[in-house]
Amino acid sequence: MRSPVMLRGRLCRLEPMRPDHIEGLLFAATADRSTYDFTYVPRDHDAVVRYVTLAASDFAAGVAVPFTTFAIDPLTGQERIVGTSRLRELEYWRAGVWPPRHGHVNPDGRPDAAEIGSTWLHPSAQRTGINTEAKLMMLTYAFQTWDVHRVSLKTDVRNTRSRAAISALGAQFEGIKRAHFPAADGGVRDSALFSIVRAEWPAAKANLEARLQRYLDRAATAALEPVLETPPPAVVTVEPHLVEPLPDSGAETAPAVQVVQAPAFPAA
């Protein structure tokens, strides 16, 4: 099994999905489902347990790298679970088996192509820059660490908001795959397909960095706004889902997690 990787930015952190994330994921998935019409998001505790278990199985098989998304408060540094994303559908062209099959990976362990998917965020984390930074970190890892040829993305053809967001990443629309697979809201969906190839990555990266910088500038401006009235002290209640349990001292030692820090942008 490859070593898990953690991607750390300024607005969010992508941590390898683990069983002790279940309660936080459950809260993020069930507190407000108003934007999940076209996206599969587990809807109860048992579904979240299956979701995390299957993610671990896919990682062990070398076909996906699943992440839990943590939002980072830019003022306090506090973190909370707000959703998930993953590098999935990993393709190994040099494994000596064609077509590619589960269990057969390249000699160096690095895939030749990948897809970003299984992405969902609690509505409070949407349009905050978290998705932009998460996509930038995953794409950077795929193109600059794995050196892939292509990263694909897809969404329900009816999900106009998701299609616009994918296009804004710099991904190129490839077409529609009809009757692709079951839809999150029932029936069978058509999928809109997008991709970024290696030659397009520098321009897509610059676009994402510029978009992320606008979010960071907005957050910095908000932090500098004067406080006009000091509110009375509030009683703080710590929600159980925000408290990560300590690892079981008797648990089997997990693989070391490689932490990848998002680089600072070059000065203008």
Disulfide bonds with the S-S distance in Angstrom:
none
